[in-house]
Each structure stands twice: as C-alpha cells, then as structure tokens.
Amino acid sequence: MSAQATSSSIASRAAAAAAPAISQSAESKPKPCCVCKDEKAKRDECMLFSKAADPQKDCLTTIDQYRSCMAGFGFKV
C-alpha cells in the first residue's frame, strides 16, 4: 500500500509541476477573437456590402490580409 501511495504522490507532484508550464504557454497565445480585429472588420464589411456577384472574389485582398494576420499569431484560417 505504501508503494502505491508513494507512486501516486510522485505522479500528482509531476502533474502539478507540468500544469503551470502548459497553462503559461496557453496564456501567452492570444485567443483568435482578440487579434486582427481591424482586418476582420474590413473583411466583414467588404463581404457584407459588396455589390459584386461573387463577394469572395471581390474581397480577396482583404481576406488575404486577415489570413496573413491570423497566421502571424499562429492560427490557420
């Protein structure tokens, strides 16, 4: 019984030591909703108010700007 208690105690300490490292890296990466707000607003405005038959083609430059901005933060769009 004491061997099990020792191994579970060691495992719980190792997990506790690893948890701050994981949460720190997660905290350092911003949420996707919090970055590239200007680019996203321009993209959305272009798509919503485009008079073209295919708004996606009409707004390709703003879409690419948003994608490159998001890629800069490590997000794949």
C-alpha positions, 0 to 999 in steps of 0.5 A: 500500500505504501508503494502505491501511495508513494507512486501516486504522490510522485505522479500528482507532484509531476502533474502539478509541476507540468500544469503551470508550464502548459497553462503559461504557454496557453496564456501567452497565445492570444485567443483568435477573437482578440487579434486582427480585429481591424482586418476582420472588420474590413473583411466583414464589411467588404463581404457584407456590402459588396455589390459584386456577384461573387463577394469572395472574389471581390474581397480577396485582398482583404481576406488575404490580409486577415489570413496573413494576420491570423497566421502571424499569431499562429492560427490557420484560417 
